Amino acid sequence: MINSKLIQKNKKFFNKFAGSYDIKIFKKWQESIRKKIIKEVAVKRNSKILDTGCGTGELLKQLLLEKKNLKLYGIDVSDKMLEVAGRKLNNKANLKLSSVEKMDFKNNSFNYVFSEDAFHHYADYDLAMKNFYIILKIKGKLVVADVDFGFVLNKVFHFLEPGNNKMHSKKEFIELFKKYGFKKIRQKKINLIQVLTIGEK
């Protein structure tokens, strides 16, 4: 059963900080991470892309700069974050209020599904992975970037951050990708605490 209370907790938390979310000391650092992610994935022209937990739309904004005629979609549980993203992206992405557990996109819809720094907030990881697989096209790619502080600090961060459901280790991400049928799985540390995992349907 989906943990609706956790989804609502995340919605409340991110709604509260939506207006100031982009004004923070780590913005340049996060921009560099997004550039590394996009470079590593090597997105193809004319692709249809979904960013899950898209927040204020920074990854979608970065993808627009690729100038590859991309069809961009984003979902988030926070309506206030989506309002900021909508203004920023100027109707160049299709944004929708939704959790990853209750997505209603058609099967085999996307060439890429991205999840950047959002995975540890999802309420049901098994349902999220199942849905990702279903909405990806054959040979479509799931791209998950999330923090991994190591076993002890992951436990600490889990309790400190509001709405944090679970921190996954590199090994746990590999196991999840395999469990739900993803192939050609590769993993890379893109900085000291950020792990990128990519799998193909």
N, C-alpha and C positions, 0 to 999 in steps of 0.2 A: 504494500500500500504506500502511495506517495506521501511523503512528509510535507503536508500542506502548510504546517506551522513554520517549517524552515523556509519555505518559499516566501511566505508572508514576512518573515523576519528579514530576509534579504531585500525584499521589496521596500520595506520600511527604512532599512538602513541606507540603501542606495538612493532612495527618493530624498532622504534628508541631506545627502551630500552632493546631489546631482549638480547643483549650481556652482559649487566650488571644486568639483572633482578634478577638473583639468588644471587647476591652479595649485600645483604642488612641486616640491623640490626635485621629485624623481621624473618629471615629464621628459626631459632630454634623454635620460637613461632609458625610459620606456620606448621612446621613439627609436632609439638605436636597436632595441630588442626587436621591435616590429619590422624594421628594415632587414635584420638578420633572418627573421622567420620567413619573410617574403622571398628573400634571395635564396634561402635554402630550399624552399618549395618550388621555385621557378614556375610560377603560374603561367598557364598557356593562354593565348589570346581567345577572346569570345567565350570565356568560361563563365559558368553560373556558380556563384559563391555564396555560402551562408556563413555569417559570423554569429556564433551562439554566445549569449552573454555579451552582446556587443557594446554595452555601456554607452558612452558618449560618442561612439562611432570613430574612434581614432584609428583602428585597424582598417576599417572601410575607407576612411579618408586616405590612408597610406596606399591602399590598393588602387584608388582612383588615380593616384599619381603615376601608376604604372602605364597608363594610357594604352590599355590592351582591349578596349571595348568589352569590359567585364559587366556582367549582370549581377548586381550586388544586392544581397538581402541580409537583414540583421534581426535578431530577436533578443528580447531582454524581459525580465520580470518587473523592471522599474519603468513606469510610464514617464517619470521625470527625467531619467537618463535618456530615454528615447526622444523626448522633446528637445533636449540639447543636441542629440545626434541629428535629428531632423533639420534643425536650423543650420548646423555645421555642414551637412551634406547637400543641402539645397535640393532635395527631391531626386538626388542621383542614386539613391538606394531605397529599396523597399523595406520599411521597418515595421515590425509587428510586436505587439505585447504578447509574450508567450514564454513559458518555461520549456526547457529541452525535453521534459517528460511528457508534455502535452502538445508537441508540434503537430500541425495538420497539413504539412506539405505532402505532395504526391510522391509515391515511390519513384526511385531512380530519377530524381530531379536535379541534383547538384554534382558538379565536377569536383568541388572542394567544400569541405566543412571545416571551419576554423573554430578553435576554442582557446582564447588567449587569457590567461590569468583568471579564468572563470570556473574551471573544472571542480575545484575544491568547494565551490558553493552549491553544486548541483545536489538535489534532494535524493535522487535515485540513480546511482552510477550505471547499474545494469540496464535500466530502462533507457537512459541517455545513450549508451553505446549501441543498444539495439536500434533505437531510432536513427542514430547517425548512419548505421549500416543500411537501413531501409531506404533513406532518402538520397543516398549517394548513388550515382550512376556506376555501372560496371567500370572498373579501373579508376573510379573516383577516389580521392584521397581525404583521409581524416587527419587533421593537423592539430595537435594538442600541445600547447606550451603552458607549463605551470611550474610553480616554485617547488623546490625540494631542498630543505635545509638539513636533511639528515634525520635519522630516526628520532633522536631526543628533541631537537628543536622543532621538528614537525609536530610533535605532541604539544609542545608549548604554544606554537603559533595557532594550532587548532583551537585552543581554549582562549587565546587572546583576541582573535579576529571575529567580530560578529558575523553569524551566518556561515561560518566555516564548518562544513560537514565532515570532511576528511582530507588529510594530506596524503598523496600517493607517492610512493618511492618509484625510482626508475624501473625496478623489477615489477612492481605492481602494475604500472602502466603497460609494460610489455605483456604481462599475463592477461590484462583486460582486452587488449587489442587482439590477442590470439583467441581468447574465449569467444569473441564475437565475429570471428571469421576473417579478420583483416590479415593481409599478406604483405610481403616485402616490407616488413616493419623495420624501421631504422630509428635510431635515437641519438641525440647529440646534446651536449651541454653547450648552451649559447652564452652563458656567463657563469659566475660562481654558484648561483642558486637557481638558475632557470634551465629547465630540461624540455627539450623539444622531442616529441614522439610523432612519427608519421607512419601511417599504414594505408594500404590500398585495398579496395573492395575486390 
